[in-house]
Amino acid sequence: MKHKLALASVFAICSVALGDIDLGAVKVTSQTSDSDEIDAAKVNVRNASMIKDIMRDIPGVYVGGTNALNQKLYIRGINDRGLNITIDGARQKGNAFHHAADLYLDADIIKSVDVGLGVNSVVGSSGALGGSVAFKTVDASDLLQDGEVFGGKIKGGYASNNDEWQQSLSLYGKAFDNLDILGYIGHRGYGRGKDGNGEVIGGEGDNTNYLMKLGYSFADFAKLSTSAERMQIDGDYALRAEWPAVGNLQQTKYYRDTYTANLNLNPNDLLNLDLNSYYTDHRATTNHGTGLNAGVKTYGGKLINKSKFGDSDSFNQTFVYGSEYYISQSYNNSANPKTPNDKATSLSVFLEDQMRYAGFTLTPGIRFDRYELDTMGGDFNRTGRAKYSWNEWSPGVLLDYQFDMGLGLYASWAKVFRGPDVIESIRLTQANVLNIITNNNLKPETGDVYEVGTRFQTSISDNQSISFSAKYFYNDYNNLIIEMGSGGVTEVQRVNGGEAVVKGGEIAARYNVYDLSLGASYSRARTTYKDDLSKVQGYGGVLAYSDAGDKWTFNAEYLISPIDTLIGYNLIGFDSIKAKNGTGTTFTKPGYAVSDIYASWLPNSGKYKGLEINFGIYNIFDKAYWSHSQRSAGSITCRLGVCSPGNIDWEPGRNIKASVSYKF
């Protein structure tokens, strides 16, 4: 495999490219709680190769998948299809193949991750049932310090579990005082890893990422930025990437091409405009049997403006308003004869009024959605098209009060709306066209989401601080949509599977004293089905495959200032839980706890300034476990005396990671 190339060779090949980033603070924020920062230590020290390496210990967020083709996010019992996920503002929609995820991301270039737990606002939340995740990649203006006009960084890393080598190079600069340019190329080559029992897991291959960014500042209050990115996964994986033990490895390629353009204008309090346009193409090609060339294209734009009135500390008012329009199309160019694309069109218009008086904030809002779907349809064994359209009003309100003592309380309610996705591209075949059944009574997914919470943050002394947050949510969903196949044929049918309630909460606390930081959290989400469980399971459903056990995390970090070294310990654990698979069979998800230790040396001055060395041992006790946020094949197998669903995607065993980078 290509990953056997020496680091020097790869860097020579990349010498004309632009690349890897020295990240600043990466923040995970919520509208209704204090910020939980994921800083450069978490991205770099953990030598993150996938999003789970930096997100799985966030309260309320659950991550499944152990390989690059199977990265799946869940928030409060809802999978990524029911979340608004964006990369630099570009919506990530649709799915090429239901056994693979549709989120392909290089963790090395993440600047910030804004996680919205739940739906507390009508602004830009069209299609969100459980929350949102906005990934932002870094640009040159984030990296260049005052007076600098050029810089770069070279990096290499290694992970022992799957013999993974990482190489990346970046260059960034500034010209004419108002033009900044950044480019990045990164490569990861890897083999198959091993779980805690020594069994082979995952796939083998190469991930390559290219990023180019341009930014032009017209004035202090205006900037136009553009980006072009390709994320490519090329290797040998099981056909069903989430079940790596099923079948032989197949040559597989997945791509994500994303192009964005953003205009930011903020000349005064009345005009704070953010205009975003984007195009994303997820495409899969494989070499199993007849081959595959299929994917999903999404393109559109969003405009949001903020107008602030009132300068008084006692009262001010901010109107947030705008619109979003996008089109999502699934296609299958390998189908013979060619099958027409599935196409979904969404238009939303929203208005929110943020009124603040002293410590009290009242935020009412309303959003209008127009959603249209042009899809495969017709009577059984008859070719045809089906067209749907819905109009929906979604109001919401947030009440918040902040006491001077550092205590805050809030409560929110919102209506949610989601139209059905386009059919996954692998199903756009002539056989499915002849076997699809139109559901003339199909309804969009709607619901009411409620949340209450409290937060507290204070400084005990100049060198001590403490923060705490607690939340409870109750989400009542109606008309959940799934895609079904039955009778051993390729029939596809969208149906309303029924109703469900997802409820739970999150608790998080942090204590800082001098150079020591301690944090802990607890998360819980439980789903109650109002209908037969078998009716709400299936391809295309937005609910998690089954509930996860209660989640616990603990983190401790200490900065040894005299030697510019950070050391840390991280623990994540899940309680065992009894759950049901798609056929209604009860099984147990075993509880587990996994410990990591890590260290980072980043000299702030002297001849070694610019050098960074990261080292960590992950799953230090070589625990054999599998994530609760994954799909099972439905069969029951027993391993080492523990009975569980078959075809498990086991997590990696002990993994020693190290990386060295130099910024110039």
Summary of the structure (lengths in Angstrom):
residues: 664
radius of gyration: 24.4
end to end distance: 31.0
largest distance: 75.1
contacts: 2386
relative contact order: 0.14
helix: 7%
strand: 57%
